[in-house]
Amino acid sequence: MPADLRRRLECARLDNLALMRALDRTPGVPSRLPPRLVRQLGEHDADCAEALWALDQPASRIDVRAVVRDTLRSLASLPQVREDLRGSVGPESRASVRELELVLRESLDPTEAYSQVPGRPSAPVKARPATASPRVGRNELCPCGSGKKSKRCCAGAAGAAGNAAPRIAMTSGCYEGADGFFPSISGVLAGGRPGDDSFVMVKWAESHDAADAAEESARDLRVASAGGRGLVDATAWLLRAGYVRLDDPDTEAD
């Protein structure tokens, strides 16, 4: 077992968390992220969480060689996955994401590396620091990429309406498949219609009746959104919980 494995896993999970929060808090970015890359980051992060759990177990209960092999593979892949996600946001938002990511990384409580690790308490949720978002002058270009000055774009609209950044509204429901009903989560750009930047995620587990499926998806969505998690964080949690995104954009949750 590499002597520095725990430290590397803790750093990797904090790096992942800082990136996910930075992506979620940058105006216009969450709705444009490729689901494949979000899923990859979520899967590798889950591997790191599982490895941290394994490190706390007696050696007799785990296959140490397999844990080390799989963990080192995930750790080696993570930097490229994070870089691919940063690159997917477009040149107009890339610098803002990176700057915010670095600020958030410095502010993270080290115990947050153990979020969702069985048997370990999560760090208490702290209020978002006022300095977390980079300041943009009113006469500078808006970070949303519109090409307009900030005062004539998001900053001006935020003053009038509270927040102009496009947001995805996520709702729970049930999906009727050939074998019964399954928990589902649907998302649509706030103020838009299904099909406009929308998606449906289904948890292909044991089938339920409609009421039980809807109740399970509502419970999962509450957990995924707990602690102020935004779209990227919540989506990554749902992917780890077994949800998969439907490829058919015309399919909707009930």
SERO-4910 file (N, C-alpha, C, O; in steps of 0.05 Angstrom, whole numbers):
BEGIN
 pado doro    nc1    nc2    nc3   cac1   cac2   cac3    cc1    cc2    cc3    oc1    oc2    oc3
  Met    A     17    -24      0      0      0      0     18     25      0     34     28     19
  Pro    A     16     42    -20     32     67    -21     28     83      4      5     87     13
  Ala    A     49     93     16     47    107     41     31    133     39     19    142     58
  Asp    A     31    146     15     18    171     12    -10    168     -1    -21    188    -11
  Leu    A    -20    144     -2    -45    139    -17    -68    155     -5    -84    167    -20
  Arg    A    -71    155     21    -93    170     33    -92    199     27   -112    212     20
  Arg    A    -68    211     29    -65    239     23    -72    245     -6    -85    265    -11
  Arg    A    -64    228    -24    -70    232    -52   -100    230    -58   -111    246    -73
  Leu    A   -113    212    -44   -142    209    -47   -157    233    -36   -176    243    -48
  Glu    A   -148    243    -13   -161    266     -1   -158    291    -19   -177    305    -24
  Cys    A   -134    295    -30   -129    317    -48   -146    315    -73   -157    335    -83
  Ala    A   -148    291    -84   -163    287   -109   -192    293   -105   -204    306   -122
  Arg    A   -204    285    -82   -232    290    -77   -237    320    -73   -258    330    -82
  Leu    A   -219    333    -59   -222    362    -55   -219    377    -82   -234    396    -87
  Asp    A   -201    368    -99   -198    380   -126   -223    376   -142   -232    394   -156
  Asn    A   -235    352   -140   -259    346   -155   -282    364   -146   -297    375   -162
  Leu    A   -284    367   -119   -306    383   -108   -303    412   -115   -323    425   -122
  Ala    A   -279    423   -114   -275    451   -122   -282    456   -151   -295    476   -157
  Leu    A   -275    437   -168   -282    440   -197   -312    439   -201   -323    455   -216
  Met    A   -325    420   -188   -354    417   -192   -369    442   -183   -388    451   -195
  Arg    A   -360    453   -160   -374    477   -150   -368    501   -167   -385    518   -171
  Ala    A   -343    503   -177   -336    525   -195   -353    524   -221   -362    545   -231
  Leu    A   -356    501   -232   -372    498   -256   -401    505   -251   -413    518   -268
  Asp    A   -411    497   -228   -439    503   -222   -444    532   -217   -466    542   -223
  Arg    A   -424    547   -207   -429    575   -199   -421    594   -221   -424    619   -218
  Thr    A   -411    585   -243   -403    603   -265   -427    607   -284   -437    587   -295
  Pro    A   -437    631   -287   -461    636   -303   -460    623   -331   -440    625   -345
  Gly    A   -481    609   -338   -483    598   -365   -470    571   -370   -473    559   -391
  Val    A   -454    562   -350   -438    538   -355   -453    512   -349   -451    494   -366
  Pro    A   -468    509   -326   -479    483   -320   -495    470   -342   -493    446   -347
  Ser    A   -512    486   -356   -529    474   -376   -514    465   -401   -526    452   -418
  Arg    A   -488    473   -404   -473    467   -428   -454    443   -424   -440    435   -443
  Leu    A   -452    433   -400   -432    413   -394   -439    386   -407   -462    378   -406
  Pro    A   -420    373   -420   -426    346   -432   -432    326   -410   -415    322   -393
  Pro    A   -455    313   -411   -462    293   -390   -440    271   -388   -436    261   -366
  Arg    A   -428    263   -410   -408    242   -409   -385    250   -391   -375    233   -375
  Leu    A   -376    275   -392   -353    283   -376   -361    286   -347   -346    279   -329
  Val    A   -386    296   -342   -395    298   -314   -397    270   -302   -390    266   -279
  Arg    A   -407    251   -318   -409    224   -308   -381    212   -302   -378    198   -282
  Gln    A   -362    217   -319   -335    206   -315   -323    217   -289   -312    202   -273
  Leu    A   -327    243   -285   -316    255   -260   -330    243   -236   -317    237   -215
  Gly    A   -356    240   -237   -371    228   -215   -363    199   -209   -361    191   -186
  Glu    A   -358    184   -230   -349    156   -226   -322    154   -214   -317    138   -196
  His    A   -303    170   -223   -276    170   -212   -276    180   -183   -262    170   -166
  Asp    A   -293    200   -177   -295    210   -150   -307    189   -132   -298    186   -109
  Ala    A   -326    174   -142   -337    152   -126   -316    130   -121   -316    118    -99
  Asp    A   -299    125   -140   -277    106   -136   -259    115   -113   -250     99    -97
  Cys    A   -253    141   -113   -236    152    -91   -249    150    -64   -236    144    -44
  Ala    A   -275    156    -63   -290    154    -38   -290    125    -28   -287    120     -4
  Glu    A   -294    106    -47   -294     78    -39   -266     69    -29   -264     54    -10
  Ala    A   -245     80    -41   -218     73    -32   -212     84     -4   -199     71     12
  Leu    A   -222    108      1   -219    119     28   -233    102     49   -223     98     71
  Trp    A   -256     92     41   -270     73     59   -254     48     64   -251     38     86
  Ala    A   -242     38     42   -227     13     43   -202     16     61   -195     -3     75
  Leu    A   -190     40     62   -167     45     78   -173     43    108   -155     38    124
  Asp    A   -198     46    115   -206     44    143   -214     16    151   -222     11    174
  Gln    A   -214     -3    132   -222    -30    138   -199    -48    145   -176    -43    136
  Pro    A   -204    -69    161   -182    -89    166   -173   -101    140   -189   -106    122
  Ala    A   -148   -106    137   -137   -117    113   -149   -143    105   -151   -150     81
  Ser    A   -159   -158    125   -171   -184    119   -198   -182    105   -208   -201     94
  Arg    A   -210   -158    106   -237   -155     94   -236   -146     65   -257   -146     52
  Ile    A   -214   -137     55   -213   -126     28   -190   -139     12   -171   -151     24
  Asp    A   -192   -138    -14   -171   -147    -32   -152   -123    -36   -157   -106    -53
  Val    A   -131   -121    -20   -114    -98    -20   -102    -93    -47   -101    -70    -57
  Arg    A    -93   -114    -60    -80   -111    -87   -100    -99   -107    -92    -82   -122
  Ala    A   -125   -109   -107   -145    -99   -125   -151    -70   -119   -154    -54   -138
  Val    A   -154    -63    -93   -160    -36    -86   -138    -16    -95   -144      4   -107
  Val    A   -113    -24    -90    -91     -7    -98    -90     -4   -129    -87     18   -139
  Arg    A    -94    -26   -143    -93    -25   -172   -114     -6   -183   -109     11   -200
  Asp    A   -140    -10   -174   -162      6   -185   -159     35   -176   -166     53   -192
  Thr    A   -150     39   -152   -148     67   -142   -126     82   -157   -131    105   -165
  Leu    A   -103     70   -161    -82     84   -176    -91     90   -205    -82    110   -216
  Arg    A   -107     72   -216   -117     77   -243   -135    102   -244   -133    119   -262
  Ser    A   -153    104   -224   -171    128   -223   -155    153   -218   -160    174   -230
  Leu    A   -136    152   -199   -119    175   -193   -104    185   -218   -100    209   -222
  Ala    A    -95    166   -234    -80    173   -258    -98    186   -279    -89    202   -295
  Ser    A   -124    178   -280   -142    188   -300   -154    215   -293   -162    230   -311
  Leu    A   -157    221   -267   -171    244   -258   -161    271   -270   -178    287   -278
  Pro    A   -135    276   -270   -126    302   -281   -136    307   -309   -144    330   -315
  Gln    A   -136    287   -326   -145    291   -354   -175    295   -355   -185    311   -371
  Val    A   -190    281   -338   -219    285   -337   -226    313   -328   -244    326   -340
  Arg    A   -212    323   -308   -217    350   -299   -210    370   -320   -224    390   -325
  Glu    A   -188    366   -334   -179    384   -355   -199    384   -379   -205    405   -390
  Asp    A   -210    360   -385   -230    359   -407   -255    374   -399   -268    387   -416
  Leu    A   -263    373   -374   -287    388   -365   -282    418   -366   -299    433   -375
  Arg    A   -258    426   -357   -252    455   -359   -252    464   -389   -263    485   -395
  Gly    A   -241    447   -406   -240    455   -434   -267    455   -448   -271    468   -468
  Ser    A   -287    441   -436   -313    439   -449   -330    464   -445   -351    467   -458
  Val    A   -322    483   -427   -339    505   -421   -337    528   -441   -353    546   -441
  Gly    A   -317    527   -459   -313    547   -478   -293    568   -469   -291    574   -445
  Pro    A   -279    580   -488   -258    599   -481   -268    624   -466   -253    635   -450
  Glu    A   -293    631   -470   -303    656   -457   -307    652   -427   -307    671   -412
  Ser    A   -310    627   -418   -315    622   -389   -292    607   -375   -292    605   -351
  Arg    A   -273    598   -391   -252    581   -380   -236    594   -358   -230    583   -337
  Ala    A   -228    619   -362   -212    634   -342   -228    638   -317   -217    636   -295
  Ser    A   -254    645   -319   -270    649   -296   -273    624   -279   -272    624   -255
  Val    A   -277    601   -293   -280    576   -279   -254    569   -264   -255    561   -241
  Arg    A   -232    572   -277   -206    565   -265   -200    583   -241   -191    573   -220
  Glu    A   -206    609   -243   -201    628   -221   -218    621   -197   -209    620   -174
  Leu    A   -244    615   -202   -262    609   -181   -255    582   -168   -257    578   -144
  Glu    A   -247    563   -185   -238    536   -175   -216    539   -155   -216    525   -135
  Leu    A   -196    555   -161   -173    558   -143   -181    571   -117   -171    563    -95
  Val    A   -199    591   -118   -209    604    -94   -224    584    -76   -220    582    -52
  Leu    A   -242    568    -89   -258    549    -74   -241    527    -62   -245    518    -40
  Arg    A   -220    519    -77   -203    497    -67   -189    506    -41   -186    490    -23
  Glu    A   -181    531    -40   -167    541    -16   -187    543      8   -178    541     31
  Ser    A   -212    546      2   -232    550     24   -244    524     34   -259    525     54
  Leu    A   -239    502     21   -252    477     28   -241    466     56   -218    468     62
  Asp    A   -260    456     72   -252    443     96   -241    415     89   -253    401     73
  Pro    A   -217    408     98   -205    383     91   -222    358     96   -220    338     83
  Thr    A   -240    361    116   -257    338    122   -278    333    100   -291    312    100
  Glu    A   -282    352     82   -301    348     60   -291    326     40   -306    317     23
  Ala    A   -266    319     43   -256    296     27   -270    270     34   -269    251     18
  Tyr    A   -283    270     57   -297    245     66   -327    247     62   -342    231     73
  Ser    A   -336    266     47   -364    268     40   -373    242     25   -360    234      6
  Gln    A   -395    230     35   -406    206     23   -388    181     26   -392    161     12
  Val    A   -368    182     44   -353    159     51   -367    145     74   -370    157     95
  Pro    A   -376    119     71   -391    106     92   -375    106    118   -351    101    119
  Gly    A   -390    112    140   -378    111    166   -363    136    174   -353    139    196
  Arg    A   -362    156    155   -348    181    161   -368    204    160   -383    206    140
  Pro    A   -369    221    180   -388    244    178   -378    264    158   -354    268    155
  Ser    A   -396    277    144   -389    298    125   -383    324    140   -392    327    163
  Ala    A   -368    341    128   -361    367    140   -386    384    142   -403    382    124
  Pro    A   -389    400    163   -412    418    163   -412    437    140   -391    446    132
  Val    A   -436    443    129   -437    460    106   -432    489    115   -446    499    133
  Lys    A   -413    502    103   -407    529    110   -420    549     90   -424    542     67
  Ala    A   -426    573     99   -437    593     81   -416    599     59   -392    598     64
  Arg    A   -427    604     36   -409    611     14   -394    637     19   -407    657     25
  Pro    A   -368    637     19   -353    662     25   -359    683      4   -362    678    -19
  Ala    A   -360    708     14   -366    730     -4   -345    734    -25   -351    745    -46
  Thr    A   -320    724    -20   -299    728    -39   -296    705    -59   -278    705    -75
  Ala    A   -315    686    -58   -312    662    -75   -315    669   -104   -302    656   -121
  Ser    A   -332    688   -111   -337    695   -139   -319    717   -148   -318    738   -134
  Pro    A   -304    715   -170   -287    736   -178   -302    761   -186   -323    759   -198
  Arg    A   -292    784   -178   -305    809   -183   -302    817   -213   -280    814   -224
  Val    A   -323    826   -225   -323    835   -252   -333    864   -253   -355    869   -244
  Gly    A   -316    882   -263   -324    910   -264   -348    914   -282   -352    898   -301
  Arg    A   -364    934   -277   -389    938   -292   -383    945   -321   -400    940   -339
  Asn    A   -359    955   -327   -352    962   -354   -335    941   -368   -327    944   -390
  Glu    A   -330    918   -353   -315    896   -365   -335    878   -379   -359    878   -375
  Leu    A   -324    860   -397   -341    841   -411   -353    822   -391   -340    813   -373
  Cys    A   -379    816   -395   -393    797   -377   -381    769   -379   -376    760   -402
  Pro    A   -376    755   -357   -364    728   -358   -383    707   -371   -374    685   -376
  Cys    A   -408    714   -376   -426    694   -388   -420    690   -417   -430    671   -429
  Gly    A   -404    707   -429   -396    703   -457   -414    717   -478   -411    711   -501
  Ser    A   -431    735   -469   -450    748   -487   -436    769   -505   -446    776   -526
  Gly    A   -412    778   -496   -398    799   -511   -407    827   -502   -395    847   -512
  Lys    A   -426    829   -484   -435    855   -474   -420    862   -449   -408    845   -436
  Lys    A   -421    888   -442   -410    896   -417   -427    885   -394   -451    881   -397
  Ser    A   -413    880   -371   -427    868   -348   -452    884   -340   -472    871   -334
  Lys    A   -450    910   -340   -473    927   -331   -497    925   -349   -520    930   -341
  Arg    A   -492    917   -374   -514    914   -393   -523    885   -397   -539    879   -414
  Cys    A   -511    867   -381   -518    839   -383   -526    828   -356   -545    837   -344
  Cys    A   -511    808   -346   -519    795   -321   -520    813   -297   -538    811   -281
  Ala    A   -500    831   -295   -500    849   -271   -525    867   -271   -537    870   -250
  Gly    A   -532    878   -294   -555    895   -295   -581    879   -291   -599    888   -276
  Ala    A   -582    856   -303   -607    840   -299   -609    829   -271   -631    827   -260
  Ala    A   -586    823   -259   -587    813   -231   -597    834   -212   -612    828   -193
  Gly    A   -590    859   -218   -600    881   -201   -630    884   -203   -643    891   -183
  Ala    A   -641    878   -227   -669    882   -231   -685    857   -223   -708    859   -213
  Ala    A   -674    833   -229   -689    809   -225   -678    790   -205   -690    770   -199
  Gly    A   -654    796   -193   -643    780   -172   -621    762   -181   -601    760   -168
  Asn    A   -624    748   -204   -603    730   -214   -610    724   -243   -630    711   -248
  Ala    A   -592    731   -262   -598    727   -290   -585    701   -300   -590    694   -323
  Ala    A   -569    687   -284   -556    664   -294   -576    642   -300   -594    637   -283
  Pro    A   -575    629   -323   -594    608   -329   -591    585   -309   -569    576   -303
  Arg    A   -614    575   -299   -613    554   -280   -630    530   -290   -649    533   -305
  Ile    A   -622    506   -282   -637    482   -288   -654    475   -264   -645    472   -242
  Ala    A   -680    472   -269   -699    463   -248   -701    433   -249   -708    422   -270
  Met    A   -695    419   -227   -696    390   -226   -721    382   -210   -725    392   -188
  Thr    A   -736    363   -221   -760    353   -208   -760    322   -208   -750    310   -226
  Ser    A   -772    311   -187   -773    282   -185   -799    271   -197   -818    286   -200
  Gly    A   -799    246   -204   -823    234   -216   -819    204   -219   -802    192   -206
  Cys    A   -834    192   -237   -830    164   -243   -832    160   -273   -845    174   -288
  Tyr    A   -817    140   -282   -816    133   -310   -829    105   -314   -821     86   -300
  Glu    A   -847    103   -333   -860     78   -338   -845     63   -360   -845     71   -383
  Gly    A   -832     41   -352   -818     24   -371   -834     -1   -377   -857     -4   -367
  Ala    A   -822    -18   -393   -836    -43   -400   -841    -61   -376   -860    -77   -376
  Asp    A   -824    -59   -356   -825    -77   -333   -836    -65   -308   -836    -77   -286
  Gly    A   -847    -40   -310   -858    -27   -286   -850      2   -285   -842     14   -305
  Phe    A   -851     13   -261   -845     41   -257   -818     44   -244   -810     28   -227
  Phe    A   -803     65   -251   -776     69   -241   -773     98   -232   -785    116   -244
  Pro    A   -757    103   -211   -752    131   -203   -739    147   -225   -722    136   -240
  Ser    A   -747    172   -228   -735    189   -249   -732    217   -239   -747    226   -222
  Ile    A   -713    231   -251   -708    259   -245   -708    274   -272   -693    266   -290
  Ser    A   -724    294   -275   -724    310   -299   -713    338   -294   -717    348   -272
  Gly    A   -701    349   -313   -690    376   -310   -696    393   -335   -695    382   -357
  Val    A   -702    418   -331   -708    436   -353   -698    463   -346   -699    472   -323
  Leu    A   -688    478   -366   -678    505   -361   -701    522   -350   -723    523   -362
  Ala    A   -696    535   -328   -717    550   -314   -730    570   -334   -717    585   -346
  Gly    A   -757    568   -335   -771    585   -354   -774    574   -381   -787    586   -398
  Gly    A   -762    551   -386   -763    539   -413   -783    516   -414   -799    512   -395
  Arg    A   -783    502   -437   -802    480   -441   -785    454   -443   -762    455   -451
  Pro    A   -797    431   -436   -783    406   -440   -773    403   -468   -788    409   -487
  Gly    A   -748    396   -471   -736    395   -498   -716    417   -502   -698    415   -519
  Asp    A   -720    440   -487   -702    462   -488   -682    459   -465   -687    466   -443
  Asp    A   -658    448   -472   -637    444   -451   -648    426   -429   -643    431   -405
  Ser    A   -664    406   -436   -676    388   -415   -663    361   -416   -650    353   -435
  Phe    A   -668    346   -394   -658    319   -393   -675    302   -374   -690    313   -358
  Val    A   -674    276   -377   -687    258   -359   -668    236   -350   -653    225   -367
  Met    A   -667    231   -324   -649    210   -313   -667    189   -300   -686    196   -285
  Val    A   -661    164   -304   -677    142   -294   -659    123   -278   -636    118   -286
  Lys    A   -669    114   -256   -655     95   -239   -665     66   -245   -686     58   -236
  Trp    A   -649     52   -262   -658     26   -271   -651      5   -249   -632    -10   -251
  Ala    A   -667      5   -228   -664    -14   -207   -689    -32   -207   -702    -36   -228
  Glu    A   -695    -43   -184   -719    -60   -182   -744    -43   -188   -746    -20   -178
  Ser    A   -763    -53   -204   -786    -38   -211   -805    -34   -187   -804    -49   -168
  His    A   -821    -13   -188   -839     -6   -166   -867     -1   -177   -871     -1   -201
  Asp    A   -886      5   -159   -910     17   -169   -905     47   -171   -884     57   -162
  Ala    A   -923     62   -184   -918     90   -190   -912    106   -165   -894    123   -166
  Ala    A   -927    102   -144   -924    118   -120   -897    113   -107   -884    132    -98
  Asp    A   -889     88   -105   -863     82    -93   -840     93   -109   -820    103    -98
  Ala    A   -842     91   -136   -821    102   -153   -818    132   -149   -796    143   -147
  Ala    A   -841    146   -149   -840    175   -145   -829    182   -118   -815    202   -115
  Glu    A   -837    167    -97   -827    172    -70   -796    169    -68   -783    185    -56
  Glu    A   -786    147    -81   -757    142    -81   -742    164    -95   -721    173    -86
  Ser    A   -752    173   -118   -738    194   -133   -739    220   -118   -719    236   -119
  Ala    A   -761    226   -104   -763    251    -88   -742    250    -66   -729    270    -60
  Arg    A   -739    226    -53   -720    223    -31   -691    226    -42   -675    240    -30
  Asp    A   -686    214    -65   -659    217    -77   -653    245    -84   -630    255    -81
  Leu    A   -672    260    -95   -668    287   -103   -662    305    -79   -646    323    -80
  Arg    A   -676    299    -57   -671    315    -32   -642    311    -22   -629    330    -15
  Val    A   -633    286    -23   -606    280    -14   -586    292    -34   -566    304    -25
  Ala    A   -591    290    -60   -573    300    -80   -570    331    -78   -548    341    -83
  Ser    A   -591    344    -70   -591    373    -68   -585    384    -40   -584    408    -36
  Ala    A   -580    366    -21   -575    375      6   -549    391      8   -530    387     -8
  Gly    A   -548    408     28   -524    424     33   -518    445     12   -496    454     10
  Gly    A   -539    452     -4   -534    473    -24   -520    464    -49   -509    480    -64
  Arg    A   -520    437    -54   -507    427    -78   -521    439   -103   -546    441   -104
  Gly    A   -505    448   -122   -516    458   -147   -520    436   -167   -519    412   -161
  Leu    A   -525    444   -192   -532    424   -213   -510    403   -217   -515    380   -218
  Val    A   -485    412   -220   -463    394   -225   -459    374   -203   -456    350   -207
  Asp    A   -458    384   -178   -455    368   -154   -478    348   -152   -474    324   -146
  Ala    A   -503    358   -155   -526    341   -152   -527    319   -174   -533    296   -168
  Thr    A   -520    327   -198   -520    307   -220   -500    286   -215   -505    262   -220
  Ala    A   -476    293   -206   -455    274   -200   -465    254   -178   -459    230   -180
  Trp    A   -479    265   -158   -489    247   -137   -509    227   -148   -508    204   -141
  Leu    A   -527    237   -165   -548    220   -176   -536    198   -194   -545    175   -194
  Leu    A   -515    205   -209   -501    185   -226   -489    163   -208   -490    140   -215
  Arg    A   -477    172   -186   -465    152   -168   -487    135   -155   -482    112   -147
  Ala    A   -511    146   -152   -533    131   -139   -547    112   -158   -565     98   -150
  Gly    A   -538    112   -183   -549     92   -202   -567    103   -224   -577     88   -240
  Tyr    A   -570    130   -225   -587    142   -246   -571    143   -272   -546    147   -272
  Val    A   -584    140   -295   -572    143   -321   -589    162   -337   -614    162   -334
  Arg    A   -576    176   -354   -591    196   -371   -602    182   -396   -588    167   -409
  Leu    A   -628    187   -401   -640    176   -425   -630    191   -450   -626    215   -449
  Asp    A   -626    176   -471   -615    189   -495   -637    202   -512   -632    220   -528
  Asp    A   -662    194   -508   -684    204   -524   -693    231   -512   -705    231   -490
  Pro    A   -689    253   -526   -696    280   -514   -725    284   -512   -734    303   -498
  Asp    A   -742    268   -526   -771    272   -525   -784    257   -501   -808    261   -496
  Thr    A   -768    240   -487   -779    225   -465   -780    243   -440   -761    257   -434
  Glu    A   -802    243   -427   -806    260   -403   -814    243   -379   -825    221   -383
  Ala    A   -808    252   -355   -817    239   -331   -846    246   -327   -855    268   -335
  Asp    A   -862    228   -314   -890    233   -309   -892    255   -287   -914    263   -280
***
